[in-house]
Amino acid sequence: MDGIVFGLCALVGIAGTVLSAREAWRQRTRNEYRIARFARASAFAVCTVGVILAVPPIADLVESVTGMSNAAKLGAHICAVLWCGSLQLMLVDWSYNHEVLRASLYARIAFAVCVLAAMLPLFVETTDESIEFTTEYATAPGVTVYLMIYLAYVAVTCGEIAFLCSGMALSAKRTGHAWTARGLGVSAVAAILGVAYAASKGSYLVTHYLGHPWPLRAEEIVSPALAGLAVVALITGLTMAMVGRRISSRKDSVSVGV
């Protein structure tokens, strides 16, 4: 299941990264939304790396090469944090005016740094050849706390992404930018799926701690499916929004020329 889901995500991520990097390079001389363009390309790139590391054969290869247990899991989780953080920076650059932009960016960077600073010591303390950082090993307290920190961050950031995307989608629809509105609408739905992924995995950990977990097999199917749908839909939606902005810019240029 994981191999199919994250393999598909990797293919979508590669395509999205190429398109986004090309757009960022093409628009490199424009100051408007420069942070957003760089953050979007970075987000797609780290997401692609993260989902590749989540493919089981790749994960086994990484651990064999590095000689470090759970190396691929740690790498995938770090990429997920960077992915969510980069998307926040992109949307903040789109949404906030210049007066509050710098403080908003710094706040979100600090949040991501604090989350990583909390995760890494737990990983070092807990990791072992007999333990994997998955819900299957929820009996290990370090695994549960590590995953809950990671999942809480994903839930919070995806919640903000859904809020910002939905607001911008409504604004784009009112101004007649249909493609941008559709892309941001898809992105908002994708972010909600990201919250659902965190809730799915987190609820299993909480119910396991309370002694009444729901079936592990069901969680191992539902959570990867939600994560995969969120990644594919978010990359697709933001790419649609990017194309929509380009179409709008061309129409504005034609109108000025006329």
N, C-alpha and C positions, 0 to 999 in steps of 0.2 A: 504493500500500500504506500509506504513512505517513498519508495523508489520511483513509483509511477507519478505520484503527486509532485514531488520535489524535482523530478526530472523535467516534467512539463513546465514547472515554474522557472527552471533554469533556462529553458529555451525562450520563454516569454521575456525573462529578464535580460537575456543577451540582446534580443531584438530591441527592447525598450532602451537599454543602455546605449546601443549604437545610435538610435534615432535621437535620443536626448543629448548625447555628447556632440553629435553633428550639429544640432540646433544651437547648443551652447557655443560651439566654435564659430558658427555662422554669425551669431549675434554678439560676439566677444567685444566689439567696439562700442556697443550700446551700454550706457550706465544703468538704464532702467531694468529693474529685476535681475541684475547681474548675480546677486546672491542666490536668488531663486533658481536660476538656470544651472548654476554650479551645484547647488544642493540637490536638485532633481537628478542630475547626471550621477552625482556621488551616491545618492540613495539607490538608484537603479543598480549601480555597479556593486555596492556592498550587499544588496539584497541577492543579487545573482551569485556572489561568492557564498553567501550564507546558505542558500538553498542547495547549492552544489555540495557543500559540506554536510548537508543533512541527508544526502543520498547514501544509503547504507554501505555500498561497496566503496564509495569515495571516503566515507568516514573510517572504514576499516583500513584503507590505504594510508590515510593521514596519520592514524594512530600507530600503524606499523612503521612508517617513515620517521615520525618524531619520537617514537618510543614512549609516548606520554598517554596515559589512559584518559579518555574523554576529551582529547585535544580537539576533535572535530565538533563535539557538542559545545565546548567553550567558544570555539571560533564562530559557530553558527549563532550562538546567543549574543556574542559581541556584535556580530553583523546585524542582528535583529535590532539591537539597541541603537546602533549607528543609523540603520535604515529609518527607524521611527523618528530619531532625532533630526536627521537630514530633512525628512518630509515636514517636520515642524518648522524648521528654518525656512524652507521654501514657502510654506503657506503664510508664515509670519511676514516674510518679505512682500508677498502679494497683498496681505490684508491690512497691515499697520502702516501708519504714516511715518515719516522720517524722524519725528520728534521722539517717538517711543520705540522705534525699531531696534536701536542698539541695546537698550535695556531688556527688551523682549528676547532678543537673540542670546544675550548673556545668561538670562535666567534659564532658558532651555538647555543651553550647553552645560551649565552648572548642574542641572537636574540629571542629565545623562551621565556626567562625570561621577556624581554621588552614587548613582545606581551601580555603575561599573566598580566603583571603590568598595561597595558593599558586597558585590557578587564575587569578586576575585579572591578575597581571603577565604570566603566560604568554600569556594572551589578547591583551593590549595589544601585546606584543612580536611576536606571530605573525600576528594578523589582517590580512587583505589581501583585496582584491576578487577575487583569483585563487584564494583558499583558502577552503574550508569546513571547519568543525570536525566532520568525519565520518571514518569509516574509509576512505573513498575517497581521502582526502588524507593517508594514513598516512606517505607519503614525506616530509612536513614534520615534522622532529623536534619542533617546538613543539606541533603538533597531537597527536602521539602521547603526549607527556609530559602535556599538559593532560588528554586523555581518560583516561589511566591513573590520574591522581590522582582524577578525578571517579568513575571506575568502581570504584576501590578503596574509596572512601568509600561508594558505593552497596552494594557487596558486604558490607562490614563492618557497616553499619547494618542492612541487610536480614537479615543473619545473626543479629544480636541481636534484631531484631523477631520473626523466626521462633522463636527460642529462648524469648522471653518469652511470645509468644502460645500456643505449644504447652504450656508449663507452666501457664499460666492456664486453657487449655482443659481440661486434665486435672483441675485443681482444681474448675472449674465443673461438670464432669461428675460428679465425686464428690459434690458438694453438691446435685445434682439440678437445676441450672440448664441445661436442655437447649439453649435458644436461644442463650444466651451461649456455651456450649461449642462449638456448631456454628459460630457466627460467628467465634470466636477460632481454631477449627480451619481455617476457610477463610482467615483472615488469615495463619496460619502457612504454609499452602501458597502463598499469594500472595507472601509474603516470600521463600520459596524460589525462586519464579519470578523475583523481583527479583535474587537472587544468580545465577541462571542467565543472566539478561540481561547482567549485568556480566561473567560468565565468557565468554559468547558473544562480546561485543564485544572484551573484553580479550584473549581467545585469538587473535582475528584480528590484533590489533595486535602481540602477541608473536611470532606465527608470521611476520608480515610483516617484523618487525625481523630475525628469524633467516633470512629469505630463502625461506621455504616457506609462504606464507599459504594458507589454505583459500579456496575461491571467494568473491570479494567479493559476487557476486549472492546467494549463499546466506546470507551474513551479513546483507545488507540486507533479507532476508525474515524470517530467524529472530529477530534482535534486536528489531525493532519489535513482532513478534508476542508475544514474551516480555514486553516492557515493557507492552504493552497489556493482556495477560492479568493481569499483576501488579497494575496500577492498578485495573482493574475488579474483580478478586477481592478486593483489599484494602479498597476502599471498600465493597463489598458485605458482606464479612465483618465489618468494624467497625460497619457500620450494623446488621447482625443482632445483634451483641453489645450495641449500645446499646439496641435494642428489647428484648433479653433482660433487660438490667438493669432496664429500666422495668417489664417484666412481673413480675420478681422483687420489685421494690419495692412494686408494687401488691398482690401476694399477701401480702407481709409486713404491709402496712398493714391488709389485710382480716383477717389472723390476729390482729393486735393488737386490732382492733375487736371481733372475736368474743370 
